[in-house]
Amino acid sequence: MHALARRTLTVLVAFGLALSALALTLQVGTTLELRNDAGELIGVGKVDDAGLVAFDLLEGQQGFATLTVIGPVGEEETFDALVNEAGEVVIVVDADMVPLGRLAEEAGYYLDLRVTDGAQGLGGPR
């Protein structure tokens, strides 16, 4: 096998494994908390039994953040993240940038992202 093709295949397999491992953390009852570098809560989400990852993000957010994924029985995983210029939440997985929407899709869910001014609080009724 050509060396470049082998390297490309290795990278794709590693990326797929990283994505699959991360996708396993999303299941019904999982909650998500996104905090900016100052530790302020800027986004919250919940995986529901209707096939949605319902995620609220405070408007005007951009930059580096930390995403904490809290499983249904309280287990926690923390990931580096960022909110890009388009308002998309992106997770850092093994130096790769993975959009939260793709992560949700990999786990069999649809991302329902709502940008809010925070007046009604994060995670309010949809």
Backbone bond lengths (Angstrom), bond angles and torsions (degrees), N, CA, C in turn:
res aa  C-N    CA-C-N  psi(-1)  N-CA   C-N-CA  omega(-1)  CA-C   N-CA-C  phi
1 M - - - 1.448 - - 1.532 107.80 -
2 H 1.284 115.91 138.72 1.461 122.24 179.22 1.531 109.62 -60.01
3 A 1.328 117.40 139.47 1.474 121.72 -175.42 1.528 112.41 -58.70
4 L 1.328 117.25 -41.48 1.466 120.01 179.97 1.529 110.92 -65.57
5 A 1.319 116.70 -42.51 1.465 120.65 179.04 1.529 110.42 -63.51
6 R 1.332 116.10 -39.99 1.464 120.44 179.54 1.535 110.42 -64.83
7 R 1.345 117.23 -43.57 1.461 120.81 178.29 1.525 111.30 -63.52
8 T 1.329 115.61 -42.54 1.462 120.01 179.13 1.519 110.42 -62.37
9 L 1.319 116.94 -44.96 1.460 121.35 178.78 1.529 110.69 -61.59
10 T 1.331 116.71 -41.87 1.462 120.80 178.94 1.525 111.04 -61.39
11 V 1.334 116.47 -44.20 1.464 120.56 179.08 1.524 110.54 -63.32
12 L 1.335 117.13 -43.96 1.463 120.51 -179.87 1.520 111.76 -63.73
13 V 1.327 117.04 -41.80 1.464 120.52 178.57 1.529 109.95 -65.06
14 A 1.337 117.31 -44.72 1.465 120.58 179.17 1.521 110.82 -61.85
15 F 1.336 116.93 -41.86 1.457 120.71 178.82 1.528 110.00 -63.64
16 G 1.321 116.74 -43.41 1.465 120.69 178.96 1.517 112.06 -62.59
17 L 1.331 116.78 -40.58 1.461 120.14 178.38 1.520 111.15 -66.61
18 A 1.328 116.92 -41.82 1.468 119.82 178.63 1.514 110.33 -63.09
19 L 1.322 116.36 -43.48 1.455 120.75 -179.30 1.522 110.33 -65.06
20 S 1.343 116.72 -42.30 1.460 119.91 179.77 1.521 111.18 -64.84
21 A 1.331 116.89 -40.82 1.462 119.76 179.86 1.522 110.51 -63.75
22 L 1.327 116.49 -41.31 1.451 119.91 179.12 1.520 110.63 -69.36
23 A 1.326 117.06 -38.57 1.458 121.00 -178.71 1.526 111.40 -62.07
24 L 1.326 117.32 -28.76 1.458 119.95 -179.76 1.525 112.19 -63.85
25 T 1.327 117.57 -20.76 1.457 119.86 -178.60 1.522 112.14 -74.76
26 L 1.327 117.54 -15.07 1.461 120.19 -179.27 1.517 110.14 -95.00
27 Q 1.315 115.44 114.01 1.459 122.05 176.14 1.525 107.66 -147.55
28 V 1.310 116.36 164.49 1.465 120.40 -178.25 1.528 109.53 -52.66
29 G 1.324 115.57 131.31 1.458 121.32 -179.70 1.519 114.45 95.15
30 T 1.328 117.44 -8.85 1.461 121.07 177.48 1.524 109.57 -71.22
31 T 1.327 117.00 138.06 1.462 121.05 174.65 1.523 109.30 -114.05
32 L 1.321 115.39 153.74 1.460 122.70 -178.83 1.520 108.41 -125.46
33 E 1.318 116.54 136.31 1.463 121.59 175.68 1.519 108.35 -128.32
34 L 1.323 116.59 125.94 1.458 122.34 178.66 1.526 108.29 -111.82
35 R 1.327 115.87 124.12 1.465 121.04 -179.54 1.524 109.61 -123.20
36 N 1.334 115.73 140.72 1.460 119.75 177.78 1.527 109.62 -76.42
37 D 1.339 116.29 -179.79 1.467 120.28 -177.77 1.523 113.27 -61.87
38 A 1.328 117.68 -23.71 1.468 121.38 178.04 1.528 111.79 -83.11
39 G 1.346 117.04 -2.41 1.455 121.10 179.81 1.513 114.38 86.99
40 E 1.328 116.62 4.65 1.466 120.52 -179.58 1.527 110.34 -79.27
41 L 1.314 116.00 138.38 1.457 121.71 178.16 1.527 109.15 -70.82
42 I 1.338 116.65 118.52 1.464 120.72 -178.49 1.523 112.48 -118.48
43 G 1.335 116.70 -6.96 1.454 119.73 178.78 1.511 111.19 -160.99
44 V 1.322 116.22 144.78 1.462 121.76 175.77 1.520 108.82 -139.23
45 G 1.322 114.51 151.13 1.452 118.86 178.63 1.506 111.59 -150.52
46 K 1.309 114.80 167.00 1.467 121.42 -179.96 1.519 107.93 -149.52
47 V 1.321 115.68 138.83 1.459 121.51 174.97 1.521 106.88 -91.54
48 D 1.342 115.82 122.06 1.466 118.68 -177.24 1.525 111.20 -108.63
49 D 1.319 115.36 173.95 1.465 120.20 -177.36 1.523 112.78 -84.06
50 A 1.333 117.32 4.79 1.468 121.28 176.66 1.532 110.99 -95.19
51 G 1.330 116.81 6.73 1.459 120.52 178.89 1.514 114.31 87.90
52 L 1.324 117.11 18.35 1.466 120.90 -177.89 1.523 112.22 -115.22
53 V 1.325 114.64 145.53 1.449 121.83 161.90 1.522 103.67 -104.58
54 A 1.331 116.58 97.27 1.468 122.28 -178.55 1.520 107.15 -83.85
55 F 1.338 116.74 115.67 1.462 121.11 -174.15 1.515 110.13 -128.64
56 D 1.333 116.46 125.93 1.463 122.95 176.13 1.520 109.04 -104.39
57 L 1.331 116.15 132.75 1.458 122.95 179.35 1.519 108.52 -125.86
58 L 1.324 116.77 131.30 1.462 119.96 176.49 1.526 109.38 -65.01
59 E 1.326 116.60 135.99 1.456 120.39 -179.11 1.526 110.66 -64.96
60 G 1.332 114.73 153.46 1.452 121.08 176.74 1.515 115.08 80.93
61 Q 1.316 117.71 7.65 1.460 120.57 -178.65 1.524 110.20 -83.36
62 Q 1.322 115.36 142.52 1.454 121.42 175.89 1.517 107.65 -163.83
63 G 1.311 116.70 139.52 1.456 121.05 176.40 1.517 112.47 119.91
64 F 1.322 114.39 -170.56 1.456 121.06 -175.06 1.523 111.72 -71.93
65 A 1.325 114.26 150.33 1.462 120.72 -177.22 1.524 109.10 -154.64
66 T 1.315 115.00 177.47 1.461 122.31 175.23 1.519 107.81 -127.26
67 L 1.336 115.90 129.32 1.460 121.23 177.25 1.519 108.56 -105.01
68 T 1.321 116.17 124.07 1.459 121.21 174.48 1.518 107.75 -108.11
69 V 1.330 115.05 125.58 1.460 122.52 179.09 1.524 106.46 -105.31
70 I 1.333 116.09 118.97 1.464 121.57 -176.63 1.524 108.17 -112.88
71 G 1.327 115.69 113.81 1.456 121.07 -177.82 1.519 112.39 -70.19
72 P 1.326 116.38 169.21 1.466 121.70 -176.22 1.530 114.57 -59.30
73 V 1.334 117.52 -24.98 1.468 119.36 179.25 1.525 111.82 -106.98
74 G 1.346 116.60 13.88 1.457 120.48 173.16 1.515 116.84 99.13
75 E 1.322 118.36 -4.10 1.460 119.36 178.39 1.533 109.30 -68.00
76 E 1.331 116.58 142.16 1.462 120.88 -175.09 1.517 111.86 -122.42
77 E 1.327 115.32 143.43 1.458 123.30 170.74 1.521 106.35 -131.94
78 T 1.323 116.62 140.49 1.457 120.95 -179.21 1.520 109.41 -121.64
79 F 1.335 115.52 137.99 1.460 122.20 -178.03 1.519 110.06 -133.01
80 D 1.328 115.89 145.43 1.458 119.96 169.80 1.516 107.39 -69.18
81 A 1.313 115.90 145.63 1.461 120.73 -178.06 1.516 108.70 -149.60
82 L 1.312 115.10 176.89 1.454 120.73 171.77 1.511 108.44 -156.69
83 V 1.312 113.89 158.17 1.461 120.76 172.21 1.519 104.53 -109.38
84 N 1.343 116.40 117.50 1.462 119.18 -176.03 1.528 111.55 -81.68
85 E 1.335 115.69 -179.65 1.469 121.40 -176.27 1.523 112.90 -59.95
86 A 1.337 116.65 -27.06 1.464 121.21 -179.41 1.530 112.13 -85.30
87 G 1.339 117.10 -0.87 1.458 120.48 -178.87 1.513 113.22 83.54
88 E 1.321 116.84 14.18 1.461 122.06 179.90 1.529 109.38 -87.60
89 V 1.329 116.78 135.17 1.458 121.77 176.70 1.524 107.47 -86.50
90 V 1.332 115.70 124.72 1.458 122.31 -176.80 1.524 107.89 -123.09
91 I 1.341 116.03 133.31 1.458 122.29 -178.56 1.523 108.62 -102.69
92 V 1.336 117.31 141.63 1.459 122.02 177.35 1.528 107.89 -93.19
93 V 1.349 115.60 118.00 1.461 121.95 179.61 1.520 107.57 -125.59
94 D 1.329 116.69 111.32 1.464 121.30 -179.63 1.522 112.08 47.38
95 A 1.304 116.96 49.92 1.471 125.32 178.15 1.524 113.04 70.35
96 D 1.315 118.65 5.09 1.465 122.13 174.47 1.522 108.69 -102.92
97 M 1.321 115.27 148.39 1.459 121.53 178.91 1.528 108.28 -98.37
98 V 1.334 116.97 119.39 1.460 122.08 -177.08 1.531 108.75 -119.62
99 P 1.338 118.12 115.90 1.468 119.89 178.49 1.530 111.31 -61.40
100 L 1.322 116.16 143.32 1.464 121.10 179.20 1.526 111.00 -58.05
101 G 1.321 117.41 -35.15 1.462 120.55 177.39 1.517 112.41 -60.63
102 R 1.332 116.79 -41.20 1.468 120.28 178.22 1.516 110.52 -67.83
103 L 1.315 116.23 -40.20 1.463 120.80 177.18 1.520 110.51 -58.51
104 A 1.324 116.58 -44.74 1.465 120.90 178.11 1.525 110.56 -61.52
105 E 1.337 116.62 -45.33 1.467 120.60 179.96 1.519 111.48 -61.62
106 E 1.334 117.13 -41.87 1.464 120.89 179.35 1.531 111.47 -60.03
107 A 1.325 116.56 -30.25 1.465 121.03 179.93 1.527 112.15 -90.97
108 G 1.351 116.56 1.50 1.459 120.23 177.87 1.520 114.63 89.47
109 Y 1.331 117.04 20.15 1.464 121.72 -179.08 1.519 110.77 -120.29
110 Y 1.325 115.15 168.77 1.461 122.70 175.53 1.524 107.80 -114.34
111 L 1.336 116.92 132.95 1.461 120.72 178.43 1.519 110.01 -81.82
112 D 1.323 115.95 123.13 1.463 122.82 174.06 1.525 106.19 -109.14
113 L 1.345 116.13 91.09 1.459 122.25 -176.88 1.515 109.87 -91.99
114 R 1.321 115.98 125.11 1.461 121.37 178.08 1.527 107.83 -121.62
115 V 1.325 115.68 124.24 1.459 120.98 175.29 1.525 106.81 -92.71
116 T 1.327 115.95 128.74 1.460 121.00 -173.52 1.526 110.83 -130.66
117 D 1.319 116.43 155.09 1.466 120.15 177.31 1.523 111.67 -83.35
118 G 1.318 116.96 -3.86 1.458 121.19 176.99 1.513 114.78 84.23
119 A 1.329 117.86 -3.81 1.466 120.75 -178.29 1.525 111.70 -60.38
120 Q 1.321 116.51 -35.07 1.465 120.52 179.65 1.520 111.25 -97.85
121 G 1.313 116.65 6.88 1.450 121.02 -178.73 1.516 111.29 83.67
122 L 1.298 114.85 162.46 1.459 120.42 177.66 1.518 109.32 -84.44
123 G 1.315 116.35 144.25 1.453 120.57 176.72 1.510 114.62 77.60
124 G 1.325 116.83 17.44 1.464 120.92 179.53 1.517 112.00 -71.80
125 P 1.321 116.80 -179.02 1.466 120.40 -178.60 1.520 111.81 -60.92
126 R 1.293 115.35 146.98 1.468 122.28 179.92 1.497 109.60 -97.19
